[in-house]
């Protein structure tokens, strides 16, 4: 039973990433999986509850787990952020095809945050938690005297997070992995100047 629910979540998440929430056709996903509508409605009363589950059970843990190491790294927090940016370049946005899809979180923020309070609250939570974790990494860097004490960790974190999401947006608009890499490389260079 749980396997069916997980399959529904995973496959609908992939379809959502391709076409957005409003363009998501759960009936097509069900047909492809050869799962009945009754089975779908057993787990999700409607499309909106499916969307919320995708955010809560796939996006939230994926995005927050990425930043956990940077937040917890006491020895080299800035290096940990740079390593995470390298990871984005090598494993998340690997090609021009990936660039066309953009960032799932960013896509949903742009599409659904203005339209639905349930999405907006969930997406804001993820962004706020990411910012908090990045800020904690900067606080750790201040404790180690790796960055200037007059730097505001919360403001730095907001800048880093907006730069990453902006990099995804530029890559999507230009459909270019190269544009993403150029943006992220500049962010990494900036981090070394702190």
N, C-alpha and C positions, 0 to 999 in steps of 0.2 A: 504494500500500500504506500509506504513512504517513498519507495522507488518511483512509483507513478507520479506522485506529487513533485518529487525532485526533478524528474524528467520534464514535467510540464513547466516548472519554473525555469530550468536551464534552456529549454528550446524556445520558450516565449521570450526569455531574456535576449537570446541571440537574434530573434526576429525583431524585438524592440530596438536593438542596437542598429539594425539595418534600416528600419522604417520609422522609428519613433513610436511613442506610445499611441498617438492618435491614428497612426497608420498600421498599428499592430492588428493583424487578423488572426485572432485566436482560433477561428474555425479552420484556417489553413494549417496552422500548427497541429491542431487535433487530427486533421485529415492525414498529414504527413506522418504523424506518430501512430495512426490507426487507433486513436483513443476516442471514446464516445463523449458527447457533450455532457451526458449524465455524470461521467467520471470527473470531467472538468468541474462541473458545478458542485460535486461532492466536496472538492477541495477549495474552490473559489466561487463565492456566490455571484460574482460579476467580474468584469474586466478590471475595474478599479481596484478591487481587493487583490487581484493578481499583480497589478502594477505596484501596489504598496508592498506586497510580499517580495517582489523582485528587488525593490530598493532596500527593504529591511534585511533580507536574507542573502542577497548576492552582493549588491553594491556596497552597503555599509561595511560588512566584514572585509571585503576585498580592499577597499580604499583605506580603511583604518588600520588594517594589518600591515599595509605598506609602510606607514609612518611610525609604527611601534618601535622598530629598531632605532630609528633616528632619535626618537624621544628618549629611549632607554640608554643610548650610548653615552657613557660618562667620559670616556677617554678622548674621543674625536667626533663630537657631534656634527661639526661642519663637514668633515669627511664623510660622515654617514649620510648627510643630506645629498652631497655630491654623488655618492654611490647610488643612492636612490634615483637620482636624475639619470645616471648612466643606465640603470635598470629600465627606466622609461624608454630610453632610446633603443636599447637592445632587445627588450622583451615585450613592450606594450605597443609602441608605435614603430613597427619594424619595416614598413614599406609604404609606398604611395597608396596602396589599397587600404591599409590601416588608416592612413591620413584621411581618406575620403569618409570614413565612418566617424572620425572624431572620438572624443572622450564620452563614454556613456553617461557619466555624471553631469558633465557640462551640457551635453545634448538635452538631458531631462530638465536641468535647471532652465535652459533657454525655452524649452517647449512647454513644460508643465507648471513651473513655479508661479507664473502669472495667472494660471487658470484654475488651480486646485490647491486648497489649503493643506490637504493631507500630503500631497506631494511636496509642497513648499516646506512644510515643517520637517519632513523627513530629510529632504535635501539640505536644508539649512543646518540640521543637526550634524550631518556628515561633514559639511564644510567647516562648521564651528569646531568639531572635534579634530579635524585635520589641522586647522589653524592652531588650536591649543597644543597639539603634539609638536608642531614645528616650533612654536614659541618656547616650549619647554626645552627643545634641543638648543635653541639660542640661549636660553637661561643657563643650561649646562655649559655651553661654550663660554659664557661670561664668567662663570665660576672658575673655569680652567684658564681664564685670561686669554682665550683664543680670539675673542672679539672685544671691542671697546665697550666699557660699561655704560656709556651714554646712549648706546643703541637701545631702542625700545623693542624687546623681543616680540611683542604682539604686532607691532607695525611691520617689523621685518617678516614675520610669518605671513601676514596678509599680503605683502609684496611678493613673497616667494610663491604662495598659493595662486595668486592672480597671474603671476608670470607663467606658471605651469599651465594653467587653464587657458590663458591667452595663447600660449604656444600651440596647444591642441586646436584652438579656434583658427589660428593662422594656417596651420597645416591642413585643416579641413577645407578652409576657403580656397587655398591654393592647390589643394590635393597633392601635397608635397611633403615627403619625409624629410627632404633636405631643409625646407623651411623650418620644420620642427626642430631638427638638429641644430640649426643656426641659432634659433631662439634659446634652446636649452643650453647650448655651449656658452652663450653670452651670460646666462644666469649663473652657470658654474663659475665663469671667470669673475663675475661680480662677487660671488660668495667668497672667493679667495682674497678679495680686497678688504674684507671686514676686519 
